[in-house]
Amino acid sequence: MKTTIHRAEYVLVDPQTLLKNSALEISEGGRIANIAPWREISSRTRGGTTDWGAAILMPGLVNAHAHTELTALGNRLSGCDSFTDWLSRLIAGRKAWDTEQLRASIREGIALSLASGTTMIGDIASSGIARDPALGAPLRQVVFQESIAFSSGLAEEKIAEIKGILDKSESGDFYRPGISPHAPYSVSGDLYRGLAQLARDRSLPLATHIAETKEEIQFLRTGKGDFRNFLKARGIFPEDWDPPRLDPIPYLHSLGVLGSRCLLVHCNYLDAESIRLVARTQGSVVYCPRSHAFFGHRRHPVRQLLDAGVNVALGTDSLASNTTLSMLDEMRFLRRKRKDLKSAEILQAATLNGAKALGSGRSLGVLKPGNLADMTVLEIPPRMKIDRDRAPDQILEGAGVCIGTIIGGRIAWQGTCPF
């Protein structure tokens, strides 16, 4: 069997395991066949070798929540008065684009992701544009088809619409579909129920924005506040709507949405009971640290979620509320801001936990024989030594610039280190 080889001064198998001067043998099927010291592999190899030199080969970074459709909105939505003001400006900005502009925005987002070491992404699709190979390859994507309708009378129509998109979707190595009811202030209870059932029927992951703002909690508890005004201003507030008078997570639970294949995006405002409910139903939480900071939210309950055993992944959200789509930047920002989190926990959230959230935890997130050979390559500064016990700390403190992205053993992107 023909193999390819990737060698580097360091191989980070997982956040706890660092190998020195080692290499990975990759099978024709794009899976890791063997990891061993370079001297052992070099003595018998007949495959083509890529030697990354003074670098770290590590599990590929997973961005569990992004909106590549919004990439072209980068640096255009700062200075908003409120979340609903930001949302209104976002909608207006996107509405002005034609199909080719949307495609260009998606392509740019994918290119930026690959160039920063991301090997898999959970991407929200709201435009209805088909994610053909020209848009998607070679980044692994779980594309969540978004649905929005606050009127219960539109639920059946919207469910049929999502079914039609899914019927035309073909899963493959680089594309898998998912479903995304947008948020409690934009999706009726009937639509949430129907989409959750559709996701279960088709064994698909479901992602929803939840517990993102204090105004969302106020709206669900009382039916008043910014979101009521936002919906009324857009002419889509049903006058017969009654608030559920529940917090966001209990509300989703009452609708039958929560479960092991559910990605709960943001979760910025959770009480202890909501955290216990997420843990009990085995859903994943996707925390977007820099987007969280952009809106000035209170301290995120990520520590409590991890302590409760919740699978916490990381995401960048979009350039409408972030400065880059780099998961390295996301992790390093979080390391600076949250001293209560260990570097190994942050690194795992951006690798194995993200893979688990997107349904690939058995084949991605750790470098071991049998797993898919998805890797991020970080070139380290000259003469720098990576310590076996401090590797995650050193990486998140700034050691290493992305110079390569490997997916299925093949180089999907390769760049130059600036130092």
C-alpha positions as CSV (number, residue, x, y, z in Angstrom):
1,M,0.0,0.0,0.0
2,K,1.4,3.4,-1.0
3,T,1.8,5.8,1.9
4,T,2.8,9.5,2.3
5,I,4.8,10.8,5.2
6,H,4.6,14.0,7.2
7,R,7.5,14.7,9.6
8,A,8.2,17.5,12.0
9,E,10.4,18.3,15.0
10,Y,7.3,17.9,17.2
11,V,4.0,15.9,16.9
12,L,1.3,16.9,19.4
13,V,-0.9,13.8,19.4
14,D,-3.4,15.4,21.8
15,P,-3.0,18.2,24.4
16,Q,-1.3,15.8,26.9
17,T,1.1,13.9,24.5
18,L,4.0,15.5,22.7
19,L,6.4,13.4,20.5
20,K,9.8,14.7,19.3
21,N,11.3,14.2,15.9
22,S,8.5,12.0,14.8
23,A,6.5,11.3,11.6
24,L,3.1,10.1,10.5
25,E,2.5,7.5,7.8
26,I,-0.7,8.2,5.9
27,S,-2.6,5.6,3.9
28,E,-4.1,6.1,0.5
29,G,-7.5,6.5,2.2
30,G,-6.3,9.6,4.0
31,R,-6.1,8.0,7.4
32,I,-3.2,7.7,9.9
33,A,-1.5,4.3,9.5
34,N,1.3,4.8,11.9
35,I,3.0,7.4,14.2
36,A,6.6,6.7,15.1
37,P,10.1,8.2,15.6
38,W,11.5,9.6,12.4
39,R,14.5,7.3,12.5
40,E,12.3,4.3,12.5
41,I,10.0,5.4,9.6
42,S,12.9,6.9,7.5
43,S,14.8,3.6,7.6
44,R,12.0,1.8,5.7
45,T,9.9,4.4,4.0
46,R,9.3,4.3,0.3
47,G,6.6,7.0,0.2
48,G,6.9,10.6,-0.5
49,T,7.9,12.7,2.6
50,T,7.0,16.2,3.5
51,D,9.4,17.4,6.1
52,W,8.0,20.4,8.0
53,G,11.3,21.0,9.9
54,A,11.1,23.1,13.1
55,A,7.3,22.8,13.4
56,I,4.5,21.2,15.4
57,L,2.1,18.8,13.7
58,M,-1.1,18.9,15.7
59,P,-4.8,17.7,15.3
60,G,-6.6,19.9,12.8
61,L,-8.4,22.9,14.3
62,V,-12.2,22.7,14.2
63,N,-14.4,25.9,14.0
64,A,-17.7,24.6,15.3
65,H,-19.7,27.8,14.5
66,A,-19.1,30.2,11.7
67,H,-21.1,32.2,9.1
68,T,-18.8,32.3,6.0
69,E,-21.6,34.0,4.1
70,L,-21.0,37.1,6.2
71,T,-17.2,37.3,5.6
72,A,-17.6,40.4,3.4
73,L,-19.1,42.3,6.3
74,G,-15.8,42.4,8.1
75,N,-15.1,45.7,10.0
76,R,-18.4,47.1,8.8
77,L,-20.7,46.7,11.8
78,S,-18.9,48.3,14.8
79,G,-20.4,51.0,16.9
80,C,-24.0,49.5,17.1
81,D,-26.3,50.7,19.8
82,S,-27.7,47.3,20.7
83,F,-27.8,43.7,19.5
84,T,-31.0,44.3,17.6
85,D,-29.4,47.4,15.9
86,W,-26.5,45.2,14.9
87,L,-28.9,42.6,13.6
88,S,-30.8,45.1,11.6
89,R,-27.6,46.4,10.0
90,L,-26.4,42.9,9.2
91,I,-29.7,42.0,7.5
92,A,-29.6,45.2,5.4
93,G,-26.0,44.7,4.5
94,R,-26.5,41.1,3.3
95,K,-29.7,41.9,1.5
96,A,-27.8,44.2,-0.9
97,W,-25.7,41.4,-2.3
98,D,-26.4,39.4,-5.3
99,T,-25.7,35.6,-5.6
100,E,-22.2,36.0,-6.9
101,Q,-21.3,38.4,-4.1
102,L,-22.6,35.9,-1.6
103,R,-20.5,33.1,-3.3
104,A,-17.5,35.3,-3.1
105,S,-18.0,36.0,0.6
106,I,-18.3,32.2,1.2
107,R,-15.1,31.5,-0.8
108,E,-13.2,34.2,1.1
109,G,-14.3,32.7,4.4
110,I,-13.2,29.2,3.4
111,A,-9.9,30.5,2.2
112,L,-9.3,32.4,5.4
113,S,-10.2,29.4,7.4
114,L,-7.8,27.1,5.5
115,A,-5.0,29.6,5.8
116,S,-5.3,29.7,9.5
117,G,-5.2,25.9,10.1
118,T,-8.9,25.1,10.2
119,T,-9.6,21.6,8.8
120,M,-13.3,21.4,9.7
121,I,-16.1,24.0,10.1
122,G,-19.7,24.1,11.2
123,D,-21.1,26.7,8.9
124,I,-24.5,28.3,8.9
125,A,-26.2,28.6,5.5
126,S,-29.1,31.0,5.2
127,S,-28.9,32.1,1.6
128,G,-30.0,28.8,-0.1
129,I,-26.8,28.8,-2.2
130,A,-25.7,25.3,-3.0
131,R,-22.3,24.4,-1.5
132,D,-20.8,22.9,-4.6
133,P,-17.2,21.7,-4.7
134,A,-16.0,25.1,-6.0
135,L,-17.2,26.7,-2.8
136,G,-16.5,23.9,-0.3
137,A,-13.4,21.9,-1.3
138,P,-11.1,21.0,0.4
139,L,-12.3,22.1,3.8
140,R,-14.5,19.6,5.7
141,Q,-17.9,21.3,6.3
142,V,-21.0,20.6,8.2
143,V,-23.4,23.0,6.6
144,F,-26.4,23.8,8.8
145,Q,-29.4,24.9,6.7
146,E,-30.9,27.9,8.6
147,S,-34.6,28.4,8.9
148,I,-36.4,31.5,10.2
149,A,-40.1,32.1,10.7
150,F,-41.7,33.5,13.9
151,S,-45.2,32.9,12.8
152,S,-46.5,29.3,13.6
153,G,-48.6,29.5,10.4
154,L,-45.4,29.3,8.3
155,A,-43.9,26.3,10.1
156,E,-45.1,23.6,7.6
157,E,-43.9,25.7,4.6
158,K,-40.4,26.2,6.2
159,I,-40.0,22.6,7.1
160,A,-40.9,21.6,3.6
161,E,-38.3,24.1,2.3
162,I,-35.6,22.6,4.5
163,K,-36.6,19.0,3.4
164,G,-36.2,20.1,-0.2
165,I,-32.7,21.4,0.3
166,L,-31.7,18.3,2.2
167,D,-33.1,16.0,-0.5
168,K,-30.7,17.6,-3.0
169,S,-27.7,17.3,-0.6
170,E,-25.3,14.5,-0.9
171,S,-23.0,13.8,2.0
172,G,-19.3,13.2,1.3
173,D,-15.8,13.5,2.7
174,F,-16.0,17.3,2.7
175,Y,-19.7,18.0,3.1
176,R,-22.4,16.9,5.5
177,P,-25.7,18.7,6.0
178,G,-27.3,19.9,9.3
179,I,-30.3,21.9,10.3
180,S,-30.4,25.3,12.1
181,P,-33.5,26.9,13.5
182,H,-32.0,30.3,14.0
183,A,-33.1,31.5,17.5
184,P,-36.1,31.7,19.9
185,Y,-36.9,35.3,18.8
186,S,-37.0,34.3,15.1
187,V,-38.4,30.7,15.1
188,S,-41.8,29.7,16.3
189,G,-42.3,26.8,18.7
190,D,-44.0,24.8,16.0
191,L,-41.0,25.3,13.6
192,Y,-38.6,24.4,16.4
193,R,-40.5,21.1,17.0
194,G,-40.8,20.2,13.4
195,L,-37.1,20.9,12.6
196,A,-36.0,19.0,15.7
197,Q,-38.1,16.0,14.6
198,L,-36.7,16.3,11.1
199,A,-33.1,16.2,12.4
200,R,-33.9,13.1,14.5
201,D,-35.6,11.4,11.5
202,R,-32.5,12.0,9.3
203,S,-29.9,11.6,12.0
204,L,-28.6,15.1,11.4
205,P,-27.0,17.6,13.8
206,L,-29.1,20.6,14.8
207,A,-27.6,24.0,15.7
208,T,-29.4,27.0,17.2
209,H,-28.3,30.3,18.6
210,I,-29.5,30.3,22.2
211,A,-29.2,32.3,25.5
212,E,-27.1,34.8,23.5
213,T,-28.4,38.1,25.1
214,K,-30.2,39.3,28.2
215,E,-32.9,40.7,25.8
216,E,-33.6,37.2,24.6
217,I,-34.3,36.1,28.1
218,Q,-36.5,39.0,28.8
219,F,-38.4,38.3,25.6
220,L,-39.1,34.7,26.4
221,R,-40.0,35.5,30.0
222,T,-42.3,38.5,29.4
223,G,-42.8,39.0,25.7
224,K,-41.4,42.5,26.0
225,G,-38.3,44.5,25.2
226,D,-36.0,45.0,22.3
227,F,-36.9,41.8,20.4
228,R,-40.6,42.6,20.5
229,N,-39.9,46.0,19.1
230,F,-37.5,44.6,16.5
231,L,-40.1,42.1,15.3
232,K,-42.9,44.7,15.3
233,A,-40.8,47.1,13.3
234,R,-40.3,44.4,10.7
235,G,-44.0,43.6,10.6
236,I,-43.5,39.9,11.7
237,F,-44.7,39.9,15.3
238,P,-47.8,37.7,15.7
239,E,-50.2,39.6,17.9
240,D,-51.6,36.4,19.3
241,W,-48.2,35.2,20.4
242,D,-47.8,34.4,24.1
243,P,-44.4,34.2,25.7
244,P,-43.4,30.7,27.1
245,R,-42.3,32.4,30.4
246,L,-39.3,30.1,30.4
247,D,-35.6,30.7,30.2
248,P,-34.0,29.7,26.8
249,I,-32.7,26.3,27.7
250,P,-35.8,25.1,29.5
251,Y,-37.8,26.5,26.6
252,L,-35.9,24.4,24.1
253,H,-36.3,21.4,26.4
254,S,-40.1,21.9,26.5
255,L,-40.1,21.8,22.7
256,G,-38.1,18.5,22.4
257,V,-35.1,20.2,20.9
258,L,-32.3,19.3,23.3
259,G,-30.3,16.1,22.7
260,S,-26.8,14.7,22.0
261,R,-26.7,15.9,18.4
262,C,-27.8,19.5,19.4
263,L,-25.2,22.3,19.2
264,L,-26.2,25.1,21.5
265,V,-24.4,28.2,20.1
266,H,-23.3,31.0,22.4
267,C,-25.0,30.1,25.8
268,N,-23.7,33.4,27.2
269,Y,-26.5,33.6,29.9
270,L,-27.1,30.3,31.7
271,D,-28.2,29.7,35.3
272,A,-27.2,26.6,37.2
273,E,-30.4,24.7,36.3
274,S,-29.9,25.4,32.6
275,I,-26.3,24.1,32.8
276,R,-27.6,20.9,34.5
277,L,-30.2,20.5,31.8
278,V,-27.6,20.8,29.0
279,A,-25.4,18.3,30.8
280,R,-28.2,15.8,31.3
281,T,-29.4,15.9,27.7
282,Q,-25.7,15.6,26.4
283,G,-25.8,18.5,24.0
284,S,-22.7,20.5,23.0
285,V,-22.2,24.2,23.7
286,V,-20.3,26.3,21.1
287,Y,-18.6,29.3,22.8
288,C,-17.4,32.1,20.5
289,P,-15.0,34.1,22.8
290,R,-14.2,37.1,20.6
291,S,-17.8,37.5,19.4
292,H,-18.8,37.3,23.1
293,A,-16.4,40.2,23.8
294,F,-17.5,42.2,20.8
295,F,-21.0,42.5,22.3
296,G,-19.8,43.2,25.9
297,H,-21.5,40.2,27.5
298,R,-21.0,39.3,31.1
299,R,-18.4,36.5,32.0
300,H,-19.2,33.4,30.0
301,P,-20.2,30.3,32.1
302,V,-17.6,28.1,30.2
303,R,-15.9,27.0,33.5
304,Q,-19.2,25.8,35.0
305,L,-20.1,24.0,31.8
306,L,-16.8,22.2,31.6
307,D,-17.1,21.3,35.3
308,A,-20.6,19.9,34.7
309,G,-19.1,17.6,32.0
310,V,-20.6,19.5,29.0
311,N,-18.8,19.1,25.6
312,V,-17.7,22.7,25.0
313,A,-16.4,23.5,21.5
314,L,-15.1,26.8,20.1
315,G,-16.2,28.9,17.2
316,T,-15.3,32.2,15.6
317,D,-18.9,33.3,14.6
318,S,-18.5,35.7,11.7
319,L,-16.5,38.7,10.7
320,A,-19.6,40.7,11.4
321,S,-18.6,40.3,15.1
322,N,-15.0,39.2,14.9
323,T,-11.7,40.3,13.5
324,T,-10.4,37.0,12.0
325,L,-11.6,33.5,11.3
326,S,-8.5,32.0,12.9
327,M,-9.0,29.4,15.6
328,L,-5.5,30.1,16.8
329,D,-6.4,33.7,17.4
330,E,-9.6,32.5,19.2
331,M,-7.7,30.2,21.5
332,R,-5.0,32.7,22.3
333,F,-7.6,35.4,23.0
334,L,-9.4,33.0,25.4
335,R,-6.1,32.1,27.1
336,R,-5.4,35.7,27.8
337,K,-8.9,36.5,29.1
338,R,-9.7,33.4,31.1
339,K,-7.0,32.4,33.6
340,D,-9.4,29.8,35.1
341,L,-9.1,27.7,31.9
342,K,-6.2,25.4,31.3
343,S,-4.4,25.6,28.0
344,A,-5.1,21.9,27.4
345,E,-8.8,22.5,27.9
346,I,-8.8,25.3,25.4
347,L,-6.8,23.3,22.9
348,Q,-9.2,20.3,23.3
349,A,-12.2,22.6,22.8
350,A,-10.8,23.6,19.4
351,T,-9.9,20.1,18.3
352,L,-11.6,17.0,19.8
353,N,-14.6,18.7,21.3
354,G,-15.3,20.5,18.1
355,A,-15.1,17.3,16.2
356,K,-17.5,15.7,18.7
357,A,-19.9,18.5,18.4
358,L,-20.0,18.1,14.6
359,G,-20.4,14.3,14.7
360,S,-16.8,13.3,13.9
361,G,-15.3,12.7,17.4
362,R,-14.5,9.1,16.5
363,S,-12.3,10.0,13.5
364,L,-10.9,13.4,14.2
365,G,-9.5,15.5,17.0
366,V,-6.6,13.2,18.1
367,L,-3.7,12.0,16.0
368,K,-3.8,8.2,16.3
369,P,-3.8,5.3,13.9
370,G,-7.2,4.8,12.2
371,N,-8.2,8.5,12.5
372,L,-8.4,10.8,9.5
373,A,-5.1,12.6,8.9
374,D,-6.3,16.2,9.4
375,M,-3.6,18.3,10.9
376,T,-2.6,21.9,11.5
377,V,1.1,22.8,11.1
378,L,2.7,25.5,13.3
379,E,6.2,26.6,12.5
380,I,8.0,27.6,15.7
381,P,10.6,30.5,16.0
382,P,14.3,29.6,15.4
383,R,16.0,27.9,18.4
384,M,12.8,27.6,20.3
385,K,12.3,24.4,22.2
386,I,8.8,23.0,23.0
387,D,8.6,21.5,26.4
388,R,6.8,18.2,26.7
389,D,4.8,19.3,29.8
390,R,4.1,22.9,28.6
391,A,3.3,22.5,24.9
392,P,-0.3,23.7,25.1
393,D,0.8,26.7,27.2
394,Q,3.5,27.6,24.7
395,I,1.2,27.3,21.7
396,L,-1.5,29.5,23.3
397,E,1.1,32.0,24.5
398,G,2.1,32.6,20.9
399,A,4.6,29.8,19.9
400,G,3.9,28.8,16.3
401,V,2.5,30.4,13.2
402,C,0.3,28.4,10.8
403,I,2.3,27.4,7.7
404,G,0.2,24.4,6.6
405,T,-3.2,22.8,6.7
406,I,-3.4,19.1,6.0
407,I,-6.7,17.3,5.3
408,G,-6.9,13.6,4.7
409,G,-3.1,13.5,4.5
410,R,-3.0,16.0,1.6
411,I,-1.8,19.6,1.9
412,A,-4.9,21.8,1.6
413,W,-3.0,25.0,2.2
414,Q,0.7,25.9,2.6
415,G,2.1,29.3,3.4
416,T,5.3,31.0,4.7
417,C,6.3,31.7,8.2
418,P,7.0,35.5,8.6
419,F,10.0,35.3,11.0
